[in-house]
Amino acid sequence: MDASDHELLICCDVMNGKSNRLNSSGIALLITVAILSVLVAVSLEMNRRGRSAATRALIEQNRTTLSAMAASGVQAAMALLIRDKADSETDSVQEPWANPDIVQAVVSELAFEAGELSVVIQDEQGKIQVNALVQGAEGRQYNESQHLLWDRFLRIMHSRISPKEPFEPDTVICAMKDWMDSKDDDALSCMNGAESDYYEGLTPPYPCRNGPIPHIGDMMRIKGMTAQLFYGLPNERGISDYITAYRGEGALPAGFSGKININTAEQLVLAAMLPSGKEDMAQLLLDYRGEMSDTKYIHDLSSPSWYKQVPGLQGVLIDPRLITLSSDLFRIRACARMDHVSVMATALVHRENDPITRKYICKILTWLVE
């Protein structure tokens, strides 16, 4: 090996050493970058989880606060109903509890540091009572006035929801009666009725109720009841908005009276109360009830025959077995909102006389928080 070759080897060794050092530095840099990337990702994830946990904690704290606000709204509504009972034996849309502005004014007196609260009171006896369709302890007989009421009601509702489809109300009414009558009564109410042998043949099978309907959702299990008819359409309410499974007059120990408060019933319920062919006059009843002069209501609603004073209804007769002027069963909805979070409390309350204090109270029958 001559001198030039030796110098060349030395030069290559030096360059290889530099290259190795550069490679080592590059690898070290890549490792450092990778480690930093992992640390940044971990830090970001920890930060996200921390913020998420803080957000969840804040939401839960807000929900607790909102639940208390909604409960206060229900209590304020009950106080308004109790005070109303002391002022009048009748209940109508003309009274303070039925006026949204007055209810909101009462609610606004509640002191809350943040958030907003709205309350609505609805008369449950302004609805059709499903359990009044049958009478007697075993429910083997129709309550005839209620049978006719349901026939008119279902015809009206079907004409609004599915007007082009054929429909016979008794296909639903008979099945309702069979659903509620005694388990010892296996006879069908009509050809379209249904007893346990029908329901137990479904998939999945279930027994016939053979007793009073505990809540209106039970209606969806009855033969002939469709989701459209029960729930309605996006632009049309179904029958579920106009019916109740609860007894309107708590003082009656036997059966359901089926009486509807003509002073608070909505238009479609009033239409079903009117004789066939007079359904369109329901709007006249609404207009008459709410007619005002300045800030005072014009018409007296304290007589069960007040509807005969409505122009155009002088010769019309509503079955008196369907009419009441007072209510003791109310549904209260209180909605509390704060920071894009809301809580809805719904209470069904019965206004009754306390046997000990001899004062009126509102007893909560059901309570739902959503």
VEXGUSE-976167 format. One record per residue (C-alpha): residue in three letters; z, y, x negated; residue number from 1. Coordinates in steps of 0.2 Angstrom, whole numbers. Layout:
+------+-------+-------+-------+------+
| resn |     z |     y |     x | resi |
+------+-------+-------+-------+------+
|  ala |     Z |     Y |     X |  NUM |
...
+------+-------+-------+-------+------+
This chain:
+------+-------+-------+-------+------+
| resn |     z |     y |     x | resi |
+------+-------+-------+-------+------+
|  met |     0 |     0 |     0 |    1 |
|  asp |    -5 |    17 |    -8 |    2 |
|  ala |     4 |    33 |    -6 |    3 |
|  ser |    -7 |    39 |     8 |    4 |
|  asp |    -3 |    24 |    19 |    5 |
|  his |    15 |    25 |    15 |    6 |
|  glu |    15 |    44 |    21 |    7 |
|  leu |     6 |    38 |    36 |    8 |
|  leu |    20 |    25 |    40 |    9 |
|  ile |    33 |    38 |    38 |   10 |
|  cys |    24 |    50 |    49 |   11 |
|  cys |    23 |    37 |    63 |   12 |
|  asp |    41 |    32 |    61 |   13 |
|  val |    46 |    50 |    64 |   14 |
|  met |    34 |    52 |    79 |   15 |
|  asn |    41 |    36 |    86 |   16 |
|  gly |    59 |    42 |    84 |   17 |
|  lys |    54 |    59 |    93 |   18 |
|  ser |    45 |    49 |   106 |   19 |
|  asn |    60 |    38 |   109 |   20 |
|  arg |    72 |    53 |   110 |   21 |
|  leu |    60 |    61 |   122 |   22 |
|  asn |    59 |    46 |   133 |   23 |
|  ser |    78 |    45 |   132 |   24 |
|  ser |    80 |    63 |   137 |   25 |
|  gly |    67 |    60 |   152 |   26 |
|  ile |    77 |    45 |   158 |   27 |
|  ala |    93 |    55 |   157 |   28 |
|  leu |    85 |    69 |   166 |   29 |
|  leu |    79 |    58 |   180 |   30 |
|  ile |    96 |    49 |   182 |   31 |
|  thr |   104 |    66 |   183 |   32 |
|  val |    92 |    72 |   196 |   33 |
|  ala |    95 |    56 |   206 |   34 |
|  ile |   113 |    57 |   205 |   35 |
|  leu |   113 |    76 |   210 |   36 |
|  ser |   101 |    71 |   225 |   37 |
|  val |   114 |    57 |   230 |   38 |
|  leu |   128 |    70 |   229 |   39 |
|  val |   119 |    83 |   239 |   40 |
|  ala |   114 |    70 |   252 |   41 |
|  val |   132 |    64 |   253 |   42 |
|  ser |   139 |    82 |   254 |   43 |
|  leu |   126 |    86 |   268 |   44 |
|  glu |   131 |    70 |   278 |   45 |
|  met |   149 |    74 |   276 |   46 |
|  asn |   147 |    91 |   281 |   47 |
|  arg |   136 |    85 |   296 |   48 |
|  arg |   150 |    73 |   301 |   49 |
|  gly |   163 |    86 |   299 |   50 |
|  arg |   154 |    98 |   310 |   51 |
|  ser |   150 |    85 |   322 |   52 |
|  ala |   168 |    80 |   323 |   53 |
|  ala |   173 |    98 |   325 |   54 |
|  thr |   160 |   100 |   339 |   55 |
|  arg |   167 |    85 |   348 |   56 |
|  ala |   185 |    90 |   346 |   57 |
|  leu |   180 |   107 |   353 |   58 |
|  ile |   170 |    99 |   368 |   59 |
|  glu |   185 |    88 |   372 |   60 |
|  gln |   196 |   103 |   371 |   61 |
|  asn |   185 |   113 |   382 |   62 |
|  arg |   184 |    98 |   395 |   63 |
|  thr |   203 |    98 |   396 |   64 |
|  thr |   203 |   116 |   399 |   65 |
|  leu |   189 |   115 |   412 |   66 |
|  ser |   197 |   101 |   421 |   67 |
|  ala |   213 |   111 |   423 |   68 |
|  met |   202 |   126 |   429 |   69 |
|  ala |   193 |   115 |   442 |   70 |
|  ala |   210 |   108 |   448 |   71 |
|  ser |   216 |   126 |   450 |   72 |
|  gly |   201 |   129 |   460 |   73 |
|  val |   204 |   115 |   472 |   74 |
|  gln |   222 |   120 |   474 |   75 |
|  ala |   216 |   138 |   478 |   76 |
|  ala |   204 |   131 |   491 |   77 |
|  met |   218 |   120 |   499 |   78 |
|  ala |   229 |   136 |   500 |   79 |
|  leu |   215 |   145 |   509 |   80 |
|  leu |   213 |   130 |   522 |   81 |
|  ile |   232 |   130 |   525 |   82 |
|  arg |   232 |   148 |   528 |   83 |
|  asp |   217 |   146 |   540 |   84 |
|  lys |   226 |   133 |   551 |   85 |
|  ala |   240 |   146 |   554 |   86 |
|  asp |   228 |   158 |   560 |   87 |
|  ser |   217 |   148 |   571 |   88 |
|  glu |   216 |   131 |   579 |   89 |
|  thr |   197 |   130 |   579 |   90 |
|  asp |   186 |   129 |   563 |   91 |
|  ser |   169 |   138 |   561 |   92 |
|  val |   157 |   145 |   549 |   93 |
|  gln |   164 |   162 |   554 |   94 |
|  glu |   181 |   159 |   545 |   95 |
|  pro |   186 |   164 |   528 |   96 |
|  trp |   185 |   146 |   520 |   97 |
|  ala |   167 |   145 |   525 |   98 |
|  asn |   162 |   161 |   518 |   99 |
|  pro |   156 |   158 |   499 |  100 |
|  asp |   160 |   177 |   495 |  101 |
|  ile |   178 |   176 |   501 |  102 |
|  val |   181 |   159 |   493 |  103 |
|  gln |   174 |   166 |   476 |  104 |
|  ala |   185 |   182 |   478 |  105 |
|  val |   200 |   171 |   480 |  106 |
|  val |   195 |   160 |   465 |  107 |
|  ser |   193 |   176 |   455 |  108 |
|  glu |   211 |   180 |   457 |  109 |
|  leu |   215 |   165 |   446 |  110 |
|  ala |   218 |   171 |   428 |  111 |
|  phe |   207 |   162 |   415 |  112 |
|  glu |   205 |   169 |   397 |  113 |
|  ala |   187 |   162 |   396 |  114 |
|  gly |   175 |   152 |   407 |  115 |
|  glu |   169 |   153 |   425 |  116 |
|  leu |   174 |   144 |   440 |  117 |
|  ser |   165 |   142 |   457 |  118 |
|  val |   172 |   133 |   473 |  119 |
|  val |   163 |   127 |   488 |  120 |
|  ile |   172 |   120 |   504 |  121 |
|  gln |   163 |   109 |   516 |  122 |
|  asp |   168 |   103 |   533 |  123 |
|  glu |   167 |    84 |   532 |  124 |
|  gln |   168 |    83 |   551 |  125 |
|  gly |   152 |    93 |   553 |  126 |
|  lys |   144 |    77 |   548 |  127 |
|  ile |   140 |    61 |   557 |  128 |
|  gln |   153 |    47 |   556 |  129 |
|  val |   145 |    30 |   552 |  130 |
|  asn |   160 |    20 |   557 |  131 |
|  ala |   159 |    28 |   575 |  132 |
|  leu |   143 |    18 |   579 |  133 |
|  val |   154 |     3 |   585 |  134 |
|  gln |   170 |     3 |   595 |  135 |
|  gly |   185 |    -8 |   596 |  136 |
|  ala |   194 |   -17 |   583 |  137 |
|  glu |   181 |   -30 |   580 |  138 |
|  gly |   166 |   -18 |   582 |  139 |
|  arg |   157 |   -29 |   594 |  140 |
|  gln |   151 |   -16 |   605 |  141 |
|  tyr |   141 |     0 |   602 |  142 |
|  asn |   148 |    17 |   605 |  143 |
|  glu |   134 |    22 |   616 |  144 |
|  ser |   134 |    41 |   613 |  145 |
|  gln |   134 |    37 |   594 |  146 |
|  his |   120 |    24 |   596 |  147 |
|  leu |   109 |    38 |   604 |  148 |
|  leu |   114 |    50 |   591 |  149 |
|  trp |   109 |    39 |   577 |  150 |
|  asp |    92 |    35 |   586 |  151 |
|  arg |    88 |    54 |   586 |  152 |
|  phe |    95 |    57 |   569 |  153 |
|  leu |    85 |    43 |   561 |  154 |
|  arg |    69 |    48 |   570 |  155 |
|  ile |    71 |    66 |   564 |  156 |
|  met |    75 |    61 |   546 |  157 |
|  his |    61 |    49 |   545 |  158 |
|  ser |    48 |    62 |   551 |  159 |
|  arg |    53 |    73 |   537 |  160 |
|  ile |    54 |    60 |   523 |  161 |
|  ser |    40 |    47 |   528 |  162 |
|  pro |    30 |    54 |   542 |  163 |
|  lys |    15 |    43 |   540 |  164 |
|  glu |    25 |    26 |   539 |  165 |
|  pro |    29 |    17 |   555 |  166 |
|  phe |    47 |    16 |   559 |  167 |
|  glu |    59 |    10 |   572 |  168 |
|  pro |    77 |    17 |   571 |  169 |
|  asp |    84 |     1 |   579 |  170 |
|  thr |    79 |    -9 |   563 |  171 |
|  val |    92 |     1 |   554 |  172 |
|  ile |   105 |     3 |   568 |  173 |
|  cys |   106 |   -15 |   573 |  174 |
|  ala |   108 |   -20 |   555 |  175 |
|  met |   122 |    -7 |   553 |  176 |
|  lys |   131 |   -14 |   568 |  177 |
|  asp |   130 |   -32 |   562 |  178 |
|  trp |   136 |   -25 |   545 |  179 |
|  met |   152 |   -18 |   553 |  180 |
|  asp |   156 |   -30 |   567 |  181 |
|  ser |   169 |   -44 |   565 |  182 |
|  lys |   165 |   -59 |   554 |  183 |
|  asp |   168 |   -70 |   569 |  184 |
|  asp |   153 |   -62 |   577 |  185 |
|  asp |   138 |   -71 |   570 |  186 |
|  ala |   126 |   -66 |   584 |  187 |
|  leu |   113 |   -53 |   579 |  188 |
|  ser |   113 |   -36 |   588 |  189 |
|  cys |    94 |   -37 |   589 |  190 |
|  met |    80 |   -46 |   582 |  191 |
|  asn |    80 |   -35 |   567 |  192 |
|  gly |    99 |   -37 |   564 |  193 |
|  ala |   106 |   -46 |   549 |  194 |
|  glu |   122 |   -57 |   546 |  195 |
|  ser |   129 |   -66 |   531 |  196 |
|  asp |   115 |   -79 |   530 |  197 |
|  tyr |   103 |   -65 |   527 |  198 |
|  tyr |   112 |   -56 |   513 |  199 |
|  glu |   118 |   -72 |   505 |  200 |
|  gly |    99 |   -77 |   503 |  201 |
|  leu |    95 |   -61 |   493 |  202 |
|  thr |    95 |   -60 |   474 |  203 |
|  pro |   108 |   -57 |   470 |  204 |
|  pro |   117 |   -63 |   485 |  205 |
|  tyr |   132 |   -54 |   493 |  206 |
|  pro |   142 |   -56 |   509 |  207 |
|  cys |   140 |   -45 |   525 |  208 |
|  arg |   154 |   -32 |   526 |  209 |
|  asn |   160 |   -37 |   543 |  210 |
|  gly |   171 |   -22 |   544 |  211 |
|  pro |   171 |    -3 |   543 |  212 |
|  ile |   161 |     5 |   529 |  213 |
|  pro |   173 |    12 |   516 |  214 |
|  his |   160 |    24 |   508 |  215 |
|  ile |   143 |    29 |   512 |  216 |
|  gly |   136 |    21 |   496 |  217 |
|  asp |   139 |     5 |   505 |  218 |
|  met |   124 |     9 |   517 |  219 |
|  met |   112 |     5 |   503 |  220 |
|  arg |   117 |   -13 |   505 |  221 |
|  ile |   112 |   -14 |   523 |  222 |
|  lys |    95 |   -22 |   529 |  223 |
|  gly |    82 |    -9 |   532 |  224 |
|  met |    90 |     6 |   523 |  225 |
|  thr |    78 |    13 |   510 |  226 |
|  ala |    82 |    23 |   495 |  227 |
|  gln |    70 |    37 |   501 |  228 |
|  leu |    79 |    38 |   518 |  229 |
|  phe |    96 |    37 |   511 |  230 |
|  tyr |    94 |    49 |   495 |  231 |
|  gly |    78 |    59 |   501 |  232 |
|  leu |    65 |    66 |   490 |  233 |
|  pro |    65 |    80 |   477 |  234 |
|  asn |    61 |    93 |   490 |  235 |
|  glu |    69 |    84 |   505 |  236 |
|  arg |    87 |    79 |   508 |  237 |
|  gly |    91 |    61 |   513 |  238 |
|  ile |   104 |    55 |   527 |  239 |
|  ser |   117 |    54 |   513 |  240 |
|  asp |   120 |    72 |   514 |  241 |
|  tyr |   123 |    72 |   533 |  242 |
|  ile |   135 |    57 |   535 |  243 |
|  thr |   153 |    52 |   531 |  244 |
|  ala |   162 |    36 |   531 |  245 |
|  tyr |   179 |    45 |   535 |  246 |
|  arg |   188 |    48 |   551 |  247 |
|  gly |   187 |    65 |   557 |  248 |
|  glu |   203 |    66 |   567 |  249 |
|  gly |   217 |    58 |   557 |  250 |
|  ala |   229 |    58 |   572 |  251 |
|  leu |   219 |    45 |   580 |  252 |
|  pro |   225 |    28 |   574 |  253 |
|  ala |   213 |    17 |   583 |  254 |
|  gly |   194 |    18 |   579 |  255 |
|  phe |   183 |    33 |   575 |  256 |
|  ser |   180 |    47 |   587 |  257 |
|  gly |   163 |    51 |   581 |  258 |
|  lys |   166 |    69 |   586 |  259 |
|  ile |   156 |    82 |   576 |  260 |
|  asn |   162 |   100 |   574 |  261 |
|  ile |   148 |   110 |   582 |  262 |
|  asn |   154 |   125 |   574 |  263 |
|  thr |   150 |   119 |   556 |  264 |
|  ala |   137 |   106 |   558 |  265 |
|  glu |   121 |   108 |   548 |  266 |
|  gln |   104 |   111 |   557 |  267 |
|  leu |    98 |    93 |   556 |  268 |
|  val |   115 |    86 |   563 |  269 |
|  leu |   114 |    99 |   577 |  270 |
|  ala |    96 |    93 |   580 |  271 |
|  ala |   102 |    75 |   582 |  272 |
|  met |   116 |    81 |   594 |  273 |
|  leu |   103 |    90 |   606 |  274 |
|  pro |    94 |    79 |   619 |  275 |
|  ser |    78 |    72 |   614 |  276 |
|  gly |    64 |    85 |   614 |  277 |
|  lys |    76 |    99 |   611 |  278 |
|  glu |    78 |    96 |   592 |  279 |
|  asp |    69 |   112 |   587 |  280 |
|  met |    82 |   123 |   596 |  281 |
|  ala |    95 |   118 |   582 |  282 |
|  gln |    90 |   134 |   573 |  283 |
|  leu |    94 |   144 |   588 |  284 |
|  leu |   112 |   137 |   587 |  285 |
|  leu |   113 |   142 |   569 |  286 |
|  asp |   107 |   159 |   572 |  287 |
|  tyr |   119 |   162 |   586 |  288 |
|  arg |   134 |   156 |   576 |  289 |
|  gly |   131 |   168 |   562 |  290 |
|  glu |   125 |   183 |   571 |  291 |
|  met |   134 |   198 |   565 |  292 |
|  ser |   136 |   217 |   569 |  293 |
|  asp |   140 |   226 |   554 |  294 |
|  thr |   154 |   215 |   546 |  295 |
|  lys |   160 |   206 |   562 |  296 |
|  tyr |   153 |   191 |   571 |  297 |
|  ile |   147 |   194 |   588 |  298 |
|  his |   149 |   177 |   597 |  299 |
|  asp |   165 |   168 |   602 |  300 |
|  leu |   164 |   149 |   597 |  301 |
|  ser |   181 |   144 |   604 |  302 |
|  ser |   173 |   135 |   619 |  303 |
|  pro |   165 |   118 |   617 |  304 |
|  ser |   151 |   124 |   629 |  305 |
|  trp |   147 |   140 |   619 |  306 |
|  tyr |   130 |   133 |   615 |  307 |
|  lys |   125 |   136 |   633 |  308 |
|  gln |   126 |   155 |   630 |  309 |
|  val |   112 |   153 |   617 |  310 |
|  pro |    95 |   160 |   624 |  311 |
|  gly |    84 |   145 |   628 |  312 |
|  leu |    98 |   133 |   630 |  313 |
|  gln |   106 |   138 |   646 |  314 |
|  gly |   100 |   122 |   655 |  315 |
|  val |   103 |   110 |   640 |  316 |
|  leu |   118 |    98 |   640 |  317 |
|  ile |   125 |    91 |   624 |  318 |
|  asp |   135 |    75 |   626 |  319 |
|  pro |   153 |    81 |   626 |  320 |
|  arg |   159 |    65 |   618 |  321 |
|  leu |   150 |    72 |   602 |  322 |
|  ile |   158 |    89 |   602 |  323 |
|  thr |   174 |    95 |   594 |  324 |
|  leu |   178 |   113 |   588 |  325 |
|  ser |   191 |   109 |   575 |  326 |
|  ser |   192 |   100 |   558 |  327 |
|  asp |   205 |    93 |   547 |  328 |
|  leu |   195 |    84 |   534 |  329 |
|  phe |   186 |    94 |   520 |  330 |
|  arg |   177 |    91 |   504 |  331 |
|  ile |   181 |   104 |   490 |  332 |
|  arg |   169 |   105 |   475 |  333 |
|  ala |   176 |   115 |   460 |  334 |
|  cys |   164 |   118 |   445 |  335 |
|  ala |   171 |   125 |   429 |  336 |
|  arg |   160 |   131 |   415 |  337 |
|  met |   162 |   136 |   397 |  338 |
|  asp |   151 |   136 |   381 |  339 |
|  his |   137 |   126 |   389 |  340 |
|  val |   150 |   113 |   395 |  341 |
|  ser |   154 |   110 |   413 |  342 |
|  val |   167 |   100 |   423 |  343 |
|  met |   165 |    96 |   442 |  344 |
|  ala |   180 |    91 |   452 |  345 |
|  thr |   177 |    85 |   470 |  346 |
|  ala |   192 |    82 |   481 |  347 |
|  leu |   192 |    75 |   499 |  348 |
|  val |   207 |    83 |   508 |  349 |
|  his |   215 |    80 |   524 |  350 |
|  arg |   224 |    95 |   532 |  351 |
|  glu |   240 |    89 |   541 |  352 |
|  asn |   257 |    93 |   547 |  353 |
|  asp |   271 |    88 |   535 |  354 |
|  pro |   283 |    78 |   545 |  355 |
|  ile |   298 |    84 |   534 |  356 |
|  thr |   294 |   103 |   532 |  357 |
|  arg |   284 |   104 |   548 |  358 |
|  lys |   272 |   115 |   538 |  359 |
|  tyr |   253 |   111 |   536 |  360 |
|  ile |   248 |   103 |   519 |  361 |
|  cys |   232 |    97 |   512 |  362 |
|  lys |   233 |    79 |   506 |  363 |
|  ile |   221 |    73 |   493 |  364 |
|  leu |   212 |    57 |   499 |  365 |
|  thr |   200 |    55 |   485 |  366 |
|  trp |   197 |    64 |   468 |  367 |
|  leu |   182 |    63 |   457 |  368 |
|  val |   179 |    72 |   440 |  369 |
|  glu |   162 |    73 |   433 |  370 |
+------+-------+-------+-------+------+
